[in-house]
Each structure stands twice: as C-alpha cells, then as structure tokens.
Amino acid sequence: MNVFSHPEFDNHEQVCFFTDPRTGLKAIVAVHNSSRGPALGGCRMFPYASDEEVLRDVLRLSKGMTYKSALANLDLGGGKSVIIGDPRQHKTEELMEAMGRCLEQLGGRYIAAEDSGTSVADLKVMGRCTTQVAGVSAHIGFDGKPSDGDPSPATAYGTFVGLKAAVEHKLGRSDLTGLKVAVQGIGNVGYRLARHLHEAGAQLWVYDIHQDQMDRAVKEFGATPVSADEILRLPVDVVAPCALGAVLNDASIPQLQAKVVAGAANNQLERPDHDALLMQHGILYAPDFVINAGGIIDVFHGRTGYEPDKVRAHVETIGDTLNEIFSRSDRDGRPTGIIANALAEERFDHIPTPGEANLAKAG
C-alpha cells in the first residue's frame, strides 16, 4: 500500500498507522494541512472491506476537513482518523482507550471528534488516555437544549440551512411545503435533517442500511421507505446523501431526477470531475464540505467558549457561503465544487504573518 503515489494523497503533512494487538485496534490518522491551526476532524469507525478502501477514505476525509474549516472561517487545520471495525460488534472500551493512547502520541497535531460509528461516550473513553478530543463537554446547545457535546444537531441544522439556500437558488422557492426530498442515510445527522424537513412541510423518501433507523423515520415523519437502488433515482426535487461518500459517480449521476443535491455526507463525489457532470445535467450541487460544516463549527466553539446564539449565527452563515458559491458559479460558468475549492485554498494556502497583518492595518 503506497501512500505517496496514492491518487488521494495531496501533500498530506502526516499519515500515521496504529495497531494494538491486545485490543485488536487498527487505525489510521491523517493530517492534511495545519496552516490555520491544529487539525481537527472526526474519528470514524467502519468495517472497511480492504486496506485500500480505508486509506482512500482517510486521505479524502482529512483533505475535506481542511477545506471545510477554511470555508467556515475557523482557525483549524484538517485531519481525520479511522478505526477499522464494525462499531456494533467490535467496539470496546479497551479499544477506545487504545485509540486515545495513539492520539496522544501525535502531540496535539490532531484533535478527534465524533463521527460515523463513534459517539460522545466513545470520545470520553478515549479522553481517559489523551487530551486531544473535542465535543465532549456538556453545555446548552445552539438550539437552547442541553447538549453532551454531540455535534450532530449542528451538522443537521447547517445542512438544512444549506439545503434551503440551494432550493431557493435552483427552484426559486423559499417555502419547503410539499418539497420532495430523498434522504440517503438516517443516522444521527440524516435523522435530524429529516426532522427539520418534516417540520418544514417536506415529503420524505428514506433509505438506510439499518432497518430500525428507516422504521423510525417512517413512523415519526411519515416517510416512504425505499431500497438502496431506488433512493438516488426517485422523481424528487432534492437528493440528500447523508451516509458514506462516493455516491455521485458515472453510474448514478445520469439517473438522478432531482435538480438539487444537498446532503451531509462527506466526499459525495467519487471523482472531482463529477461536479462538472452534475452541472452538465442541470443539477445544482451544494459542496459537501461547505454544507456539512455545522458540526465542526459547533466543536470549535466548544473549545473556545460556547455561546449558543453565537454558534447558531455562525452555523447559519453556511447559507451565505453557499449563495456566494452559487452566484460565482452562475457568473463564471464553472461547477460549484471548483468555486468552493478555490475559495478555501485562498484561505489556507496563505496565512498572513504578524508583520503582514500589522502592515495591512497600517495601510
């Protein structure tokens, strides 16, 4: 498994492989860029089918976090960690403690947060062996409700805000009553997004690999359950991918009937050029690393002093950022993902030195 020649390797600053034979831990931590600050990103646990698949995921996800933090105007870099294993079968406290010891070896270059397959409770167990975890402090959340540090509510709300912006831009409607939305993945974030959409009057179609999560959405939101093969091909207004990535590809894009793609999943495009293919098919794509930034915003404020109103206002800027991207895309005739990448790179490729900052103020 060659890292440097891997197609997803993008001058990552650090890629670390960890094992712990006693607990069975196998994990990878990738730090993509730390020019804006320490790399912060979720710790994912998933039963990857191959070493190639896990390396591809962690490289892509860590790079996405760099872009996400930059576009959310956070003083953070981008990183990600992945644990190989089924969280429903292989997760133990001993394994989480071992992961904590691995994180501590990185000396603060990477800070872990909750992600798919892990929870606040898991991060707290890691925290027995490291200080490099985030999103574990109880507080009053951005929505005024008690929070244990779980960033999922903020991720879902930010995705909802971004979805509304995309719908208004593409479909010319601000009222979501009767809007038809297909939600792929009804986990922590997808379920909360579905609830926001249901409360706004949208009609929902849902799919999830876990039947109990689909059943909950059917019972609580009146959603229509569909199969994995159907969820992206339905005659709906919006497709919201909220599970794993690479679902937008050569095979799926031509079958999309929706005019908007706006969901919380990371790395929804199998290849960067699929953004252009979406544009060719007349589909507006809300870049995933922009629309799903609510969670990292929430975690960042949890480390710097959590003020609910300030966090909510910050999360709602996701809609403003997307509107700027959509407008530039229309003006320049370029895909939204390319526009978003350029904006992010402007922010993390060059960070002003103290001397430059003082000179700018003097000028």
KEKE-3310 file (N, C-alpha, C; in steps of 0.2 Angstrom, whole numbers, plus 5000, padded with zeros to 4 digits):
npx = (5004:5005:5008:5012:5011:4998:4982:4973:4982:4987:4999:4999:5002:5005:5004:4998:5000:4992:4992:4986:4989:4983:4970:4965:4965:4966:4970:4970:4977:4976:4984:4981:4983:4989:4990:4981:4979:4978:4975:4958:4946:4934:4933:4931:4923:4922:4918:4928:4931:4944:4962:4965:4953:4951:4962:4960:4948:4952:4962:4955:4945:4952:4958:4946:4942:4951:4947:4934:4935:4942:4933:4923:4928:4937:4949:4957:4965:4965:4961:4959:4953:4952:4945:4946:4933:4918:4907:4896:4899:4913:4917:4925:4928:4941:4947:4944:4951:4964:4964:4964:4977:4985:4982:4987:5000:5003:5005:4996:4994:4984:4966:4953:4936:4918:4911:4905:4900:4906:4904:4899:4901:4911:4922:4924:4929:4941:4947:4951:4964:4970:4972:4967:4954:4938:4922:4916:4910:4898:4884:4873:4866:4866:4853:4846:4844:4849:4865:4877:4888:4888:4890:4881:4868:4870:4877:4866:4857:4864:4866:4852:4850:4858:4853:4840:4845:4850:4839:4831:4839:4840:4827:4819:4811:4806:4798:4796:4786:4778:4789:4799:4810:4823:4831:4846:4852:4849:4855:4863:4864:4857:4844:4841:4841:4830:4820:4820:4816:4804:4796:4796:4787:4790:4790:4795:4807:4816:4831:4841:4855:4852:4838:4830:4832:4827:4814:4810:4810:4800:4789:4789:4790:4782:4788:4792:4798:4812:4822:4840:4844:4835:4834:4842:4837:4824:4810:4811:4813:4825:4840:4847:4862:4867:4875:4889:4903:4906:4895:4890:4893:4899:4889:4878:4874:4869:4856:4850:4835:4832:4834:4842:4856:4860:4867:4873:4883:4901:4913:4905:4906:4913:4924:4933:4929:4916:4908:4907:4900:4888:4884:4883:4871:4862:4860:4860:4874:4877:4892:4899:4908:4906:4892:4890:4897:4892:4894:4908:4910:4902:4909:4922:4918:4915:4927:4932:4924:4908:4894:4878:4869:4879:4885:4874:4872:4884:4883:4873:4878:4882:4873:4874:4888:4886:4877:4885:4894:4886:4882:4894:4897:4887:4890:4903:4902:4907:4909:4901:4909:4922:4923:4921:4932:4942:4940:4942:4956:4962:4961:4968:4980:4988:4992:4992:5007:5011:5018:5014:5000:5000:5005:4995:4985:4991:4991)
npy = (4994:5010:5026:5039:5039:5037:5040:5049:5056:5071:5080:5078:5082:5072:5055:5042:5026:5015:5001:4989:4975:4969:4974:4973:4984:4993:5007:5023:5039:5054:5069:5083:5097:5110:5124:5134:5131:5118:5102:5097:5084:5072:5055:5041:5025:5010:4995:4993:4986:4983:4987:4997:5004:5009:5018:5026:5033:5040:5048:5056:5061:5069:5079:5085:5091:5101:5110:5112:5118:5130:5137:5139:5148:5145:5144:5132:5117:5103:5086:5068:5053:5035:5020:5003:4992:4985:4995:4991:4978:4976:4986:4991:4997:4996:4996:5009:5016:5012:5019:5032:5032:5032:5044:5053:5051:5060:5072:5084:5088:5083:5083:5074:5071:5067:5055:5046:5030:5032:5039:5053:5047:5037:5046:5051:5040:5038:5050:5047:5044:5053:5071:5075:5077:5082:5090:5085:5091:5095:5106:5120:5119:5126:5126:5129:5118:5106:5099:5086:5088:5082:5085:5082:5088:5102:5099:5094:5105:5115:5109:5108:5122:5125:5117:5123:5136:5131:5126:5137:5145:5136:5132:5142:5144:5147:5142:5126:5118:5103:5100:5088:5076:5065:5056:5049:5038:5038:5041:5048:5062:5062:5058:5069:5079:5075:5077:5091:5094:5088:5095:5107:5105:5096:5082:5065:5053:5038:5029:5017:5007:5001:4994:4997:5011:5016:5013:5021:5033:5032:5030:5042:5053:5050:5046:5038:5022:5016:5006:5003:5004:5012:5025:5036:5038:5043:5052:5066:5082:5085:5077:5070:5065:5057:5047:5036:5041:5045:5042:5049:5047:5040:5031:5034:5048:5051:5045:5052:5061:5072:5090:5096:5093:5090:5087:5079:5070:5066:5069:5066:5065:5054:5056:5071:5078:5074:5084:5093:5085:5084:5097:5098:5090:5099:5100:5106:5107:5107:5109:5097:5099:5112:5113:5104:5109:5113:5105:5105:5118:5119:5111:5118:5130:5124:5122:5135:5143:5142:5150:5150:5158:5164:5153:5148:5158:5158:5145:5147:5155:5147:5146:5158:5157:5147:5153:5163:5155:5148:5159:5164:5153:5153:5165:5163:5151:5139:5124:5121:5115:5117:5131:5132:5126:5134:5146:5141:5137:5149:5154:5145:5142:5153:5161:5176:5183:5189:5202:5205:5206:5217:5227:5228:5233:5245:5251)
npz = (5000:4994:5000:4996:4982:4980:4973:4981:4989:4994:4996:5010:5027:5037:5040:5049:5055:5066:5077:5089:5096:5107:5110:5097:5089:5074:5065:5057:5056:5048:5044:5035:5032:5042:5042:5046:5059:5073:5067:5066:5066:5063:5071:5064:5063:5055:5046:5035:5018:5013:5014:5005:5003:5016:5017:5006:5011:5023:5018:5009:5017:5027:5019:5015:5027:5029:5019:5023:5036:5033:5024:5033:5041:5052:5064:5061:5056:5044:5047:5050:5057:5057:5062:5060:5059:5064:5072:5079:5083:5086:5094:5110:5126:5130:5117:5113:5122:5119:5106:5111:5117:5106:5099:5108:5106:5095:5099:5100:5087:5080:5083:5089:5085:5087:5075:5061:5067:5079:5096:5108:5120:5117:5113:5126:5133:5125:5130:5142:5141:5133:5130:5118:5112:5106:5108:5119:5130:5141:5138:5135:5120:5103:5100:5111:5119:5131:5129:5126:5120:5107:5090:5080:5080:5076:5064:5056:5056:5050:5037:5034:5033:5022:5012:5010:5005:4993:4987:4985:4977:4965:4963:4965:4976:4993:5002:5009:5009:5004:4996:4988:4995:4995:5006:5010:5021:5037:5050:5064:5059:5047:5052:5060:5050:5042:5051:5053:5040:5039:5048:5041:5032:5021:5010:5012:5007:5011:5015:5023:5029:5040:5046:5057:5059:5048:5050:5060:5055:5046:5055:5063:5054:5043:5032:5016:5014:5004:4993:4992:4979:4974:4980:4975:4963:4962:4957:4963:4971:4978:4982:4996:5001:5015:5021:5018:5007:4989:4982:4971:4955:4939:4936:4944:4943:4929:4931:4941:4945:4952:4955:4963:4974:4990:5004:5019:5019:5018:5005:4993:4980:4968:4960:4957:4945:4944:4948:4938:4929:4935:4934:4920:4919:4923:4937:4953:4964:4981:4988:4998:5009:5012:5016:5026:5037:5050:5061:5064:5066:5078:5087:5087:5094:5106:5111:5113:5120:5123:5116:5114:5105:5097:5091:5084:5075:5068:5062:5053:5043:5034:5024:5018:5013:5003:4995:4989:4983:4973:4966:4960:4953:4943:4937:4932:4925:4930:4939:4955:4965:4961:4962:4976:4981:4976:4984:4997:4996:4994:5007:5016:5009:5011:5025:5033:5040:5057:5054:5041:5044:5053:5044:5035:5043:5046:5033)
capx = (5000:5009:5004:5014:5008:4990:4978:4970:4987:4988:5004:4997:5008:5007:4999:5001:4996:4992:4989:4986:4987:4979:4963:4963:4964:4969:4968:4975:4976:4979:4984:4981:4985:4989:4992:4977:4979:4979:4970:4953:4941:4930:4936:4926:4924:4918:4921:4931:4932:4951:4966:4965:4947:4952:4967:4957:4944:4955:4965:4950:4941:4956:4958:4940:4942:4955:4943:4928:4937:4944:4927:4919:4932:4939:4957:4959:4968:4961:4963:4954:4955:4948:4946:4944:4929:4911:4905:4890:4901:4920:4919:4925:4931:4948:4949:4944:4957:4970:4964:4966:4984:4988:4981:4991:5007:5003:5007:4992:4994:4977:4961:4947:4929:4913:4910:4901:4902:4908:4899:4902:4904:4917:4927:4926:4933:4947:4949:4955:4971:4973:4968:4966:4947:4934:4915:4914:4908:4890:4883:4867:4867:4864:4846:4844:4843:4855:4870:4883:4894:4887:4889:4876:4862:4873:4878:4860:4854:4868:4864:4845:4850:4861:4848:4835:4848:4851:4832:4829:4843:4839:4820:4815:4805:4808:4793:4798:4780:4777:4796:4800:4817:4826:4837:4850:4856:4845:4859:4862:4863:4851:4838:4839:4839:4824:4815:4819:4812:4797:4793:4795:4782:4793:4788:4802:4808:4822:4834:4847:4857:4849:4830:4827:4833:4822:4807:4809:4808:4793:4784:4789:4789:4778:4792:4792:4805:4814:4828:4846:4845:4830:4835:4845:4834:4817:4807:4811:4816:4831:4843:4851:4866:4869:4879:4896:4904:4907:4888:4889:4898:4897:4883:4872:4873:4864:4850:4847:4830:4832:4838:4847:4860:4862:4866:4878:4889:4907:4916:4899:4908:4918:4930:4932:4926:4909:4905:4906:4895:4881:4882:4880:4864:4857:4859:4864:4877:4880:4898:4898:4912:4903:4885:4890:4902:4889:4897:4915:4908:4900:4915:4926:4915:4915:4934:4934:4919:4902:4888:4873:4867:4884:4885:4868:4873:4889:4881:4868:4882:4883:4868:4878:4893:4883:4874:4891:4897:4881:4882:4900:4896:4882:4893:4909:4901:4911:4905:4901:4914:4928:4922:4922:4939:4946:4939:4945:4963:4964:4961:4973:4987:4992:4990:4996:5011:5010:5021:5009:4994:5001:5006:4988:4981:4994:4989)
capy = (5000:5015:5032:5044:5039:5036:5046:5054:5059:5078:5083:5077:5083:5067:5049:5038:5019:5012:4995:4987:4968:4967:4976:4972:4991:4995:5014:5027:5046:5058:5077:5086:5104:5113:5131:5138:5129:5111:5098:5094:5080:5066:5048:5036:5018:5007:4989:4993:4979:4982:4992:5002:5007:5013:5023:5031:5037:5044:5054:5061:5065:5074:5085:5089:5095:5107:5115:5114:5123:5136:5140:5140:5154:5143:5143:5125:5113:5097:5080:5063:5046:5030:5014:4998:4988:4986:4998:4987:4972:4976:4992:4990:5002:4995:4998:5016:5018:5011:5024:5038:5032:5033:5051:5056:5051:5065:5079:5089:5090:5081:5083:5069:5072:5061:5054:5040:5024:5034:5044:5057:5042:5034:5051:5052:5035:5040:5055:5044:5042:5059:5077:5078:5075:5088:5089:5080:5094:5096:5113:5122:5119:5131:5126:5130:5112:5103:5095:5082:5089:5079:5090:5080:5093:5107:5097:5093:5111:5118:5105:5111:5129:5125:5114:5129:5140:5128:5125:5144:5147:5132:5131:5148:5144:5148:5138:5119:5114:5099:5099:5081:5075:5058:5056:5043:5038:5041:5040:5054:5068:5061:5058:5076:5083:5073:5080:5098:5094:5086:5101:5112:5103:5092:5075:5062:5046:5037:5023:5016:5000:4998:4994:5001:5018:5018:5012:5026:5039:5031:5031:5049:5058:5048:5045:5032:5018:5013:5002:5006:5005:5017:5031:5041:5038:5044:5058:5071:5089:5086:5071:5072:5060:5058:5041:5037:5045:5042:5040:5053:5044:5040:5027:5037:5055:5051:5043:5057:5065:5078:5096:5098:5088:5094:5082:5080:5065:5068:5066:5063:5064:5049:5060:5079:5080:5073:5090:5096:5081:5086:5104:5096:5088:5104:5098:5111:5103:5110:5106:5094:5102:5118:5112:5100:5112:5114:5101:5107:5125:5118:5108:5123:5134:5121:5123:5142:5146:5141:5154:5147:5162:5165:5147:5147:5163:5155:5140:5150:5158:5142:5148:5164:5155:5144:5158:5166:5150:5148:5165:5164:5148:5155:5170:5161:5145:5134:5120:5124:5112:5121:5138:5132:5124:5140:5150:5138:5137:5156:5155:5141:5142:5159:5164:5182:5183:5195:5208:5207:5209:5224:5231:5229:5238:5252:5254)
capz = (5000:4994:5002:4992:4975:4981:4970:4985:4993:4992:5001:5017:5031:5041:5039:5054:5055:5073:5079:5096:5096:5113:5109:5090:5086:5068:5064:5053:5057:5043:5045:5028:5032:5048:5042:5050:5066:5074:5063:5070:5062:5067:5072:5061:5064:5050:5044:5028:5015:5011:5016:5000:5005:5022:5016:5002:5015:5027:5014:5006:5023:5030:5015:5016:5033:5028:5015:5027:5041:5030:5022:5039:5044:5058:5065:5062:5050:5043:5049:5051:5059:5055:5065:5055:5063:5065:5078:5083:5085:5088:5099:5117:5130:5129:5110:5113:5126:5114:5101:5114:5118:5099:5098:5112:5103:5090:5102:5098:5079:5078:5088:5087:5087:5085:5068:5060:5071:5086:5100:5113:5125:5115:5114:5133:5134:5123:5134:5148:5139:5129:5130:5111:5110:5107:5108:5125:5136:5142:5138:5132:5113:5099:5099:5118:5123:5134:5124:5129:5115:5101:5085:5075:5079:5072:5057:5053:5056:5045:5031:5032:5031:5016:5008:5009:5001:4986:4984:4983:4971:4959:4961:4966:4981:5000:5006:5008:5010:4998:4993:4989:4997:4996:5011:5009:5027:5043:5056:5069:5056:5042:5055:5062:5044:5040:5056:5051:5033:5040:5052:5036:5027:5015:5009:5013:5005:5015:5014:5027:5029:5046:5046:5063:5058:5042:5053:5065:5050:5043:5060:5065:5049:5038:5026:5012:5014:4998:4993:4991:4972:4972:4983:4971:4956:4963:4954:4968:4970:4981:4985:5002:5004:5022:5023:5016:5001:4983:4979:4965:4950:4932:4935:4947:4941:4924:4934:4945:4943:4957:4952:4969:4978:4996:5010:5025:5019:5016:4999:4989:4973:4968:4957:4957:4939:4944:4949:4931:4926:4938:4931:4913:4919:4926:4944:4957:4969:4987:4990:5005:5014:5014:5018:5032:5042:5056:5067:5066:5070:5085:5091:5088:5099:5112:5114:5113:5124:5119:5117:5109:5100:5093:5087:5079:5069:5064:5058:5048:5038:5029:5018:5014:5009:4998:4990:4986:4978:4968:4961:4956:4948:4938:4933:4929:4921:4932:4944:4962:4969:4959:4965:4983:4982:4975:4990:5003:4995:4996:5014:5019:5006:5013:5031:5034:5046:5061:5051:5036:5047:5055:5038:5032:5047:5045:5027)
cpx = (5004:5005:5006:5012:5001:4987:4975:4975:4988:4992:5002:5003:5010:5001:5002:4996:4997:4989:4990:4984:4982:4972:4961:4963:4969:4966:4973:4973:4980:4978:4985:4985:4984:4991:4988:4977:4979:4973:4964:4948:4939:4934:4930:4928:4919:4922:4923:4933:4940:4955:4966:4959:4948:4957:4964:4952:4947:4959:4960:4946:4945:4957:4952:4939:4946:4951:4937:4930:4939:4937:4922:4922:4934:4946:4959:4961:4963:4964:4957:4957:4950:4950:4943:4940:4922:4909:4900:4893:4908:4922:4919:4928:4938:4951:4949:4949:4963:4970:4966:4974:4988:4987:4986:4999:5008:5005:5003:4991:4987:4972:4955:4941:4924:4913:4906:4904:4905:4903:4903:4905:4910:4923:4929:4930:4940:4951:4952:4962:4974:4969:4966:4960:4943:4926:4913:4911:4901:4889:4876:4869:4865:4857:4842:4842:4850:4859:4875:4889:4893:4886:4884:4870:4864:4874:4872:4857:4858:4866:4857:4846:4853:4856:4843:4838:4848:4844:4830:4832:4841:4831:4816:4810:4809:4804:4795:4792:4779:4784:4797:4808:4818:4832:4840:4854:4852:4849:4858:4861:4857:4845:4836:4837:4832:4818:4814:4815:4805:4793:4792:4790:4784:4790:4795:4802:4815:4824:4840:4848:4854:4841:4827:4827:4828:4815:4805:4807:4802:4788:4784:4788:4785:4782:4791:4798:4806:4820:4834:4847:4840:4831:4837:4842:4827:4816:4806:4814:4824:4833:4848:4856:4868:4872:4886:4896:4904:4901:4887:4894:4895:4890:4877:4870:4868:4857:4846:4841:4829:4836:4843:4850:4862:4861:4873:4884:4895:4909:4910:4901:4914:4924:4928:4928:4919:4905:4903:4900:4888:4879:4879:4873:4860:4856:4863:4867:4879:4886:4897:4902:4910:4896:4885:4895:4899:4892:4904:4914:4906:4905:4920:4924:4915:4922:4936:4929:4912:4896:4883:4871:4872:4885:4880:4870:4879:4887:4876:4872:4884:4879:4871:4883:4891:4880:4880:4894:4892:4881:4888:4900:4892:4886:4899:4908:4905:4907:4906:4907:4921:4928:4924:4929:4943:4946:4942:4953:4966:4965:4967:4980:4991:4989:4995:5001:5009:5012:5016:5003:4994:5002:4999:4984:4984:4991:4982)
cpy = (5006:5022:5037:5045:5037:5042:5051:5057:5066:5082:5083:5078:5077:5061:5044:5031:5017:5005:4993:4980:4966:4968:4975:4979:4991:5002:5017:5034:5050:5066:5079:5092:5107:5121:5136:5137:5121:5107:5095:5090:5074:5060:5044:5029:5014:5000:4989:4986:4978:4988:4998:5007:5012:5019:5029:5036:5042:5050:5059:5065:5070:5080:5089:5093:5101:5112:5117:5119:5130:5140:5142:5146:5151:5142:5136:5122:5107:5091:5075:5057:5041:5024:5008:4993:4990:4989:4994:4980:4972:4982:4990:4996:5002:4997:5006:5019:5018:5017:5031:5038:5034:5041:5055:5057:5057:5072:5085:5092:5088:5080:5079:5072:5066:5061:5048:5034:5026:5039:5048:5052:5039:5039:5052:5046:5036:5045:5053:5044:5048:5065:5079:5075:5081:5086:5084:5084:5096:5104:5114:5123:5125:5132:5127:5124:5109:5099:5092:5083:5086:5084:5088:5085:5099:5105:5097:5100:5115:5115:5108:5118:5129:5122:5119:5134:5138:5128:5132:5146:5143:5132:5137:5148:5144:5143:5130:5115:5110:5097:5091:5080:5068:5059:5049:5042:5041:5039:5047:5060:5067:5061:5065:5080:5081:5076:5088:5099:5093:5092:5107:5111:5098:5085:5071:5055:5044:5030:5023:5009:4997:4999:4998:5008:5020:5018:5018:5032:5038:5032:5038:5054:5056:5047:5038:5028:5016:5009:5006:5008:5011:5024:5037:5042:5040:5051:5064:5077:5089:5079:5073:5066:5061:5051:5042:5040:5041:5040:5044:5051:5044:5036:5031:5044:5055:5049:5047:5061:5072:5084:5099:5092:5092:5090:5083:5075:5069:5065:5063:5062:5059:5052:5067:5081:5078:5079:5093:5091:5082:5093:5102:5094:5092:5103:5103:5107:5108:5107:5103:5097:5109:5117:5108:5103:5114:5111:5103:5114:5124:5116:5114:5128:5131:5121:5130:5146:5146:5146:5152:5151:5163:5159:5146:5152:5161:5150:5142:5154:5153:5143:5154:5162:5151:5148:5162:5161:5149:5153:5166:5159:5150:5160:5168:5154:5139:5130:5123:5121:5116:5128:5137:5130:5130:5145:5147:5138:5144:5157:5151:5140:5148:5162:5170:5181:5189:5202:5210:5209:5216:5229:5233:5234:5245:5255:5256)
cpz = (5000:4995:4997:4985:4975:4977:4974:4990:4990:4996:5008:5022:5035:5040:5044:5055:5063:5073:5086:5096:5102:5112:5102:5086:5080:5066:5060:5055:5051:5044:5038:5028:5039:5048:5046:5058:5067:5069:5067:5065:5066:5067:5069:5062:5059:5047:5036:5025:5014:5014:5012:5002:5011:5021:5011:5006:5019:5024:5012:5012:5026:5026:5015:5022:5033:5025:5019:5032:5038:5027:5027:5043:5051:5058:5066:5055:5049:5044:5050:5054:5058:5059:5061:5060:5063:5071:5082:5085:5089:5093:5106:5120:5129:5122:5110:5117:5122:5109:5105:5115:5111:5098:5102:5110:5098:5093:5101:5091:5077:5084:5086:5089:5085:5077:5067:5063:5077:5089:5104:5118:5123:5115:5121:5135:5132:5127:5140:5147:5135:5131:5123:5108:5111:5106:5113:5131:5136:5142:5135:5125:5109:5099:5106:5122:5126:5129:5128:5125:5109:5096:5080:5074:5075:5065:5053:5052:5050:5038:5029:5030:5024:5010:5006:5004:4994:4983:4981:4977:4965:4957:4962:4971:4988:5004:5004:5008:5003:4994:4994:4989:4998:5001:5012:5016:5032:5049:5060:5065:5051:5046:5057:5056:5042:5045:5054:5044:5034:5043:5047:5031:5021:5015:5009:5010:5008:5014:5019:5028:5035:5046:5051:5062:5053:5045:5057:5060:5047:5048:5062:5060:5043:5031:5023:5012:5007:4998:4991:4983:4970:4974:4979:4964:4956:4959:4960:4967:4972:4983:4990:5004:5011:5025:5021:5009:4995:4980:4972:4960:4943:4931:4938:4945:4935:4926:4938:4942:4947:4953:4957:4972:4984:5002:5014:5024:5016:5009:4995:4982:4973:4965:4957:4951:4939:4945:4943:4928:4929:4935:4924:4913:4922:4933:4948:4963:4975:4989:4997:5010:5016:5018:5025:5038:5049:5062:5069:5069:5077:5089:5092:5094:5106:5115:5115:5118:5120:5121:5112:5103:5095:5088:5082:5073:5065:5059:5052:5042:5032:5022:5014:5010:5003:4992:4986:4981:4972:4963:4957:4951:4942:4933:4929:4924:4923:4938:4951:4966:4967:4962:4973:4985:4981:4981:4996:5002:4996:5003:5018:5016:5009:5019:5032:5041:5050:5058:5045:5039:5049:5049:5035:5036:5046:5038:5026)
residu = (MET:ASN:VAL:PHE:SER:HIS:PRO:GLU:PHE:ASP:ASN:HIS:GLU:GLN:VAL:CYS:PHE:PHE:THR:ASP:PRO:ARG:THR:GLY:LEU:LYS:ALA:ILE:VAL:ALA:VAL:HIS:ASN:SER:SER:ARG:GLY:PRO:ALA:LEU:GLY:GLY:CYS:ARG:MET:PHE:PRO:TYR:ALA:SER:ASP:GLU:GLU:VAL:LEU:ARG:ASP:VAL:LEU:ARG:LEU:SER:LYS:GLY:MET:THR:TYR:LYS:SER:ALA:LEU:ALA:ASN:LEU:ASP:LEU:GLY:GLY:GLY:LYS:SER:VAL:ILE:ILE:GLY:ASP:PRO:ARG:GLN:HIS:LYS:THR:GLU:GLU:LEU:MET:GLU:ALA:MET:GLY:ARG:CYS:LEU:GLU:GLN:LEU:GLY:GLY:ARG:TYR:ILE:ALA:ALA:GLU:ASP:SER:GLY:THR:SER:VAL:ALA:ASP:LEU:LYS:VAL:MET:GLY:ARG:CYS:THR:THR:GLN:VAL:ALA:GLY:VAL:SER:ALA:HIS:ILE:GLY:PHE:ASP:GLY:LYS:PRO:SER:ASP:GLY:ASP:PRO:SER:PRO:ALA:THR:ALA:TYR:GLY:THR:PHE:VAL:GLY:LEU:LYS:ALA:ALA:VAL:GLU:HIS:LYS:LEU:GLY:ARG:SER:ASP:LEU:THR:GLY:LEU:LYS:VAL:ALA:VAL:GLN:GLY:ILE:GLY:ASN:VAL:GLY:TYR:ARG:LEU:ALA:ARG:HIS:LEU:HIS:GLU:ALA:GLY:ALA:GLN:LEU:TRP:VAL:TYR:ASP:ILE:HIS:GLN:ASP:GLN:MET:ASP:ARG:ALA:VAL:LYS:GLU:PHE:GLY:ALA:THR:PRO:VAL:SER:ALA:ASP:GLU:ILE:LEU:ARG:LEU:PRO:VAL:ASP:VAL:VAL:ALA:PRO:CYS:ALA:LEU:GLY:ALA:VAL:LEU:ASN:ASP:ALA:SER:ILE:PRO:GLN:LEU:GLN:ALA:LYS:VAL:VAL:ALA:GLY:ALA:ALA:ASN:ASN:GLN:LEU:GLU:ARG:PRO:ASP:HIS:ASP:ALA:LEU:LEU:MET:GLN:HIS:GLY:ILE:LEU:TYR:ALA:PRO:ASP:PHE:VAL:ILE:ASN:ALA:GLY:GLY:ILE:ILE:ASP:VAL:PHE:HIS:GLY:ARG:THR:GLY:TYR:GLU:PRO:ASP:LYS:VAL:ARG:ALA:HIS:VAL:GLU:THR:ILE:GLY:ASP:THR:LEU:ASN:GLU:ILE:PHE:SER:ARG:SER:ASP:ARG:ASP:GLY:ARG:PRO:THR:GLY:ILE:ILE:ALA:ASN:ALA:LEU:ALA:GLU:GLU:ARG:PHE:ASP:HIS:ILE:PRO:THR:PRO:GLY:GLU:ALA:ASN:LEU:ALA:LYS:ALA:GLY)
# end
